[in-house]
Amino acid sequence: MSIRINLIYSTTLSLFEAMLIYPFRLWFFLASDVDKPIGGVKQIHRIAEAAAELGVTATIVQQSSDFRPSWFSSNVSTISLSDFRNLNL
């Protein structure tokens, strides 16, 4: 599947090309820091990791920035909800 983005002046870019020109950040919100196997939590981490592999900055917003699920490993960037609320976005 190919995603294309139409811009002003009839320029068409692939999603990847658009991301290089117009960088953006993905924010994933997890409701709570639960340390038991929940598939959705792991999938959010995997999606964020895949986005990072494509060069997109992806961050998971959670209760504590230090929390890491114990049932899998992930190197995704995290931020606490309180710190996120203080960002000037």
Residue frames relative to the residue before (quaternion, step in Angstrom):
aa qw qx qy qz dx dy dz
M 1.0000 0.0000 0.0000 0.0000 0.00 0.00 0.00
S 0.1315 -0.7874 0.6001 0.0519 3.55 -0.90 0.94
I 0.1827 -0.7666 0.6083 0.0940 3.56 -0.87 0.98
R 0.0693 -0.7976 0.5990 0.0143 3.55 -0.83 0.98
I 0.2254 -0.7696 0.5884 0.1033 3.55 -1.09 0.75
N 0.2383 -0.7670 0.5821 0.1269 3.57 -0.80 1.05
L 0.1307 -0.7955 0.5907 0.0354 3.53 -0.79 1.08
I 0.7125 -0.4043 0.3337 0.4664 3.55 -1.31 0.07
Y 0.7984 0.2630 -0.2396 0.4857 3.57 -1.18 0.67
S 0.5636 -0.6616 0.3561 0.3433 3.58 1.15 0.67
T 0.3815 0.6966 -0.5129 0.3257 3.57 1.08 0.62
T 0.1194 -0.7894 0.5997 0.0538 3.56 -0.85 0.95
L 0.0663 -0.7941 0.6040 -0.0100 3.53 -0.84 1.09
S 0.4816 -0.5981 0.5326 0.3559 3.54 -1.20 0.45
L 0.6595 -0.4902 0.3734 0.4304 3.57 -1.23 0.34
F 0.6438 0.5272 -0.3208 0.4524 3.59 0.96 -0.85
E 0.6607 0.4968 -0.3091 0.4703 3.61 0.93 -0.89
A 0.6476 0.5183 -0.3159 0.4607 3.58 0.98 -0.84
M 0.6441 0.5240 -0.3251 0.4526 3.59 1.01 -0.79
L 0.6432 0.5159 -0.3278 0.4613 3.59 1.07 -0.64
I 0.7071 0.4496 -0.2547 0.4828 3.56 1.03 -0.80
Y 0.7901 0.1792 -0.0574 0.5834 3.57 0.98 -0.94
P 0.1231 -0.8389 0.5245 0.0781 3.60 0.36 1.17
F 0.0251 -0.7826 0.6220 0.0013 3.52 -1.14 0.67
R 0.3634 -0.7185 0.5540 0.2114 3.54 -1.29 0.20
L 0.2740 -0.7318 0.6003 0.1704 3.55 -1.11 0.74
W 0.1261 -0.7624 0.6323 0.0561 3.55 -1.01 0.92
F 0.0984 -0.7761 0.6219 0.0349 3.58 -0.83 1.03
F 0.1892 -0.8050 0.5565 0.0800 3.58 -0.73 1.07
L 0.0999 -0.7627 0.6374 0.0440 3.56 -0.88 1.02
A 0.5236 -0.7035 0.3924 0.2776 3.55 -0.74 1.11
S 0.8151 -0.0679 0.0769 0.5702 3.59 0.89 -0.83
D 0.4930 -0.6361 0.5070 0.3086 3.55 -1.28 0.40
V 0.0619 0.8116 -0.5711 0.1067 3.57 0.03 1.31
D 0.2014 -0.8055 0.5490 0.0962 3.57 -0.69 1.07
K 0.5386 0.5257 -0.4771 0.4538 3.54 0.60 1.23
P 0.6306 -0.5783 0.3509 0.3805 3.60 -1.05 0.65
I 0.1158 0.7386 -0.6519 0.1268 3.52 -0.72 1.20
G 0.4593 -0.7418 0.4213 0.2476 3.57 -0.51 1.20
G 0.6402 0.5458 -0.3390 0.4211 3.59 0.96 -0.76
V 0.6203 0.5417 -0.3368 0.4565 3.57 1.04 -0.74
K 0.6711 0.4877 -0.2973 0.4726 3.56 0.89 -0.92
Q 0.6516 0.5193 -0.3201 0.4508 3.60 0.96 -0.81
I 0.6253 0.5228 -0.3416 0.4680 3.60 1.00 -0.73
H 0.6372 0.5101 -0.3276 0.4759 3.58 0.99 -0.80
R 0.6722 0.4986 -0.3042 0.4550 3.61 0.89 -0.88
I 0.6393 0.5086 -0.3307 0.4724 3.61 0.99 -0.75
A 0.6502 0.5073 -0.3118 0.4719 3.59 0.96 -0.84
E 0.6389 0.5145 -0.3217 0.4729 3.60 1.03 -0.77
A 0.6480 0.5126 -0.3147 0.4672 3.60 0.99 -0.84
A 0.6300 0.5236 -0.3307 0.4686 3.60 1.00 -0.79
A 0.6482 0.5184 -0.3128 0.4618 3.58 0.97 -0.86
E 0.6210 0.5435 -0.3337 0.4556 3.59 1.05 -0.75
L 0.6896 0.4541 -0.2607 0.5003 3.59 1.18 -0.62
G 0.5961 -0.6047 0.3461 0.3990 3.56 1.30 0.06
V 0.5275 0.6038 -0.4205 0.4247 3.59 1.26 0.23
T 0.4049 -0.6942 0.5355 0.2596 3.57 -0.90 0.89
A 0.0195 0.8005 -0.5955 0.0656 3.58 -0.66 1.11
T 0.0271 -0.8018 0.5956 -0.0409 3.54 -0.86 1.02
I 0.2831 -0.7364 0.5903 0.1703 3.56 -1.07 0.80
V 0.2385 -0.7480 0.6080 0.1178 3.53 -0.88 1.07
Q 0.1045 0.7948 -0.5843 0.1264 3.58 -0.68 1.13
Q 0.7278 -0.4299 0.2782 0.4562 3.59 -1.22 0.14
S 0.7979 0.0781 -0.0145 0.5976 3.59 0.85 -0.96
S 0.4609 -0.6970 0.4695 0.2852 3.59 -0.81 0.91
D 0.6561 0.5292 -0.3049 0.4433 3.60 1.19 -0.47
F 0.5256 0.6608 -0.4140 0.3400 3.61 1.19 -0.37
R 0.0152 0.7556 -0.6543 0.0279 3.55 -1.08 0.89
P 0.4548 -0.6673 0.5055 0.3037 3.62 -0.80 0.93
S 0.4235 -0.7423 0.4671 0.2269 3.58 -0.93 0.87
W 0.6735 0.5420 -0.2990 0.4040 3.61 1.14 -0.42
F 0.7719 0.0907 -0.1268 0.6163 3.62 1.28 0.16
S 0.3987 -0.6999 0.5274 0.2701 3.57 -1.22 0.31
S 0.0222 0.7828 -0.6201 0.0467 3.52 -1.14 0.70
N 0.2417 -0.7818 0.5609 0.1255 3.55 -1.03 0.80
V 0.3059 0.7842 -0.4825 0.2421 3.57 1.25 0.47
S 0.5010 -0.6279 0.5068 0.3130 3.54 -1.14 0.69
T 0.0720 -0.7987 0.5971 0.0182 3.58 -0.98 0.88
I 0.0854 -0.7573 0.6452 0.0547 3.52 -1.31 0.47
S 0.4747 -0.6540 0.4943 0.3203 3.58 -1.06 0.64
L 0.6209 -0.5493 0.4058 0.3848 3.56 -1.18 0.53
S 0.6524 0.5117 -0.3277 0.4529 3.61 0.96 -0.80
D 0.6545 0.4881 -0.3183 0.4816 3.61 1.00 -0.74
F 0.6196 0.5476 -0.3376 0.4497 3.58 1.04 -0.77
R 0.6552 0.5247 -0.3038 0.4506 3.58 0.96 -0.90
N 0.6907 0.4755 -0.2771 0.4692 3.59 1.15 -0.57
L 0.4927 0.6491 -0.4419 0.3750 3.60 1.25 -0.08
N 0.3560 -0.7144 0.5596 0.2229 3.55 -1.12 0.63
L 0.0939 0.8288 -0.5406 0.1094 3.58 0.33 1.26
